[in-house]
Amino acid sequence: MTKLTLQEEEAMQVIWQTGGGVIKDFLELLKKPRPPYTTLASTVKNLEKKGYVKARKAGNTNWYEPALPESEYKRSFMSGFVEDYFKNSYKELVTFFAKDQKISPEELKEIIHMIEKKK
């Protein structure tokens, strides 16, 4: 799976959020400052080439929809992120957030409980 640029990720977030639509629909949902229409259209075309979206003709425009679920991208992205920044150790990742006080003891207990429930 090809890594997305920040601009592509922002566009994909909107495409996943809507479930599909035309460029104009996506443009209205992007945070300000919004890119020009043509820039977003190029970004979505790149996403199509990379296999992230599917396009079909709807009259004289293209309708775009996600080609893969957001959860699949997150799984792949997080695996690469953990591998690149935390030596492929989720323990290192959690330790980082615990030391930086970005995760509370209560949240850690919840995570442990969820893990134990899966066993």
C-alpha positions as CSV (number, residue, x, y, z in Angstrom):
1,M,0.0,0.0,0.0
2,T,1.5,3.3,-1.1
3,K,1.9,5.9,1.6
4,L,-0.4,8.9,1.2
5,T,0.7,12.6,1.3
6,L,-0.9,14.9,3.8
7,Q,-3.1,16.4,1.1
8,E,-4.2,12.9,-0.1
9,E,-4.9,11.8,3.5
10,E,-7.1,14.9,4.0
11,A,-9.0,14.1,0.8
12,M,-9.4,10.4,1.8
13,Q,-10.8,11.4,5.2
14,V,-13.6,13.3,3.5
15,I,-14.2,10.6,1.0
16,W,-14.5,8.0,3.8
17,Q,-16.7,10.4,5.8
18,T,-19.1,10.8,2.9
19,G,-18.9,7.3,1.5
20,G,-18.5,8.8,-2.0
21,G,-19.4,11.9,-4.0
22,V,-18.2,14.4,-6.6
23,I,-15.2,16.8,-6.2
24,K,-17.5,19.7,-5.2
25,D,-19.0,17.6,-2.3
26,F,-15.5,16.9,-1.0
27,L,-14.3,20.4,-1.4
28,E,-17.1,21.8,0.8
29,L,-16.1,19.5,3.6
30,L,-12.4,20.2,3.7
31,K,-11.0,22.5,6.4
32,K,-10.2,26.1,5.4
33,P,-8.1,27.2,3.7
34,R,-9.5,24.9,1.1
35,P,-7.4,24.0,-2.0
36,P,-8.5,25.1,-5.4
37,Y,-11.0,22.8,-7.1
38,T,-8.4,21.7,-9.7
39,T,-5.9,20.8,-7.0
40,L,-8.4,18.6,-5.2
41,A,-9.4,17.0,-8.5
42,S,-5.8,16.2,-9.2
43,T,-5.4,14.8,-5.7
44,V,-8.4,12.6,-6.1
45,K,-7.1,11.4,-9.5
46,N,-3.8,10.4,-7.8
47,L,-5.8,8.5,-5.2
48,E,-7.6,6.7,-8.0
49,K,-4.2,5.8,-9.6
50,K,-2.9,4.5,-6.2
51,G,-6.0,2.4,-5.8
52,Y,-7.6,4.2,-2.9
53,V,-10.7,5.4,-4.7
54,K,-12.9,4.1,-7.6
55,A,-14.4,6.4,-10.1
56,R,-17.5,6.0,-12.3
57,K,-19.2,8.3,-14.7
58,A,-22.3,10.1,-13.5
59,G,-23.6,12.2,-16.3
60,N,-20.8,14.6,-17.3
61,T,-18.9,14.2,-14.0
62,N,-17.1,11.5,-12.0
63,W,-18.4,9.9,-8.9
64,Y,-15.7,8.8,-6.5
65,E,-16.0,6.3,-3.7
66,P,-13.5,4.6,-1.4
67,A,-11.8,1.5,-2.8
68,L,-10.8,0.3,0.6
69,P,-12.1,0.8,4.1
70,E,-10.6,3.4,6.4
71,S,-9.9,0.7,9.0
72,E,-7.6,-1.1,6.5
73,Y,-5.6,2.1,5.8
74,K,-5.3,2.8,9.5
75,R,-4.0,-0.7,10.2
76,S,-1.4,-0.4,7.4
77,F,-0.5,3.1,8.4
78,M,-0.1,2.3,12.1
79,S,2.0,-0.8,11.4
80,G,4.4,1.3,9.4
81,F,4.4,4.1,12.0
82,V,5.1,1.7,14.8
83,E,7.8,0.0,12.7
84,D,9.5,3.3,11.8
85,Y,9.3,5.2,15.1
86,F,9.0,2.5,17.8
87,K,11.2,-0.3,16.6
88,N,8.1,-2.3,15.7
89,S,7.1,-2.4,19.4
90,Y,3.6,-1.5,20.5
91,K,4.9,-1.6,24.0
92,E,7.3,1.2,23.1
93,L,4.4,3.2,21.6
94,V,2.3,2.9,24.7
95,T,5.3,3.6,27.0
96,F,6.0,6.8,24.9
97,F,2.4,8.0,25.5
98,A,2.4,7.0,29.2
99,K,5.7,8.9,29.9
100,D,4.4,11.9,28.0
101,Q,1.2,11.7,30.1
102,K,-0.9,11.5,26.9
103,I,-2.6,8.4,28.3
104,S,-4.0,8.1,31.8
105,P,-3.7,5.1,34.2
106,E,-7.5,4.6,33.8
107,E,-7.1,4.4,30.0
108,L,-4.3,1.9,30.4
109,K,-6.5,-0.2,32.7
110,E,-9.3,-0.1,30.0
111,I,-6.8,-1.2,27.3
112,I,-5.6,-4.1,29.5
113,H,-9.2,-5.1,30.2
114,M,-9.9,-5.1,26.4
115,I,-6.8,-7.2,25.8
116,E,-7.8,-9.7,28.5
117,K,-11.3,-10.0,27.2
118,K,-10.0,-11.1,23.8
119,K,-8.1,-14.1,25.3
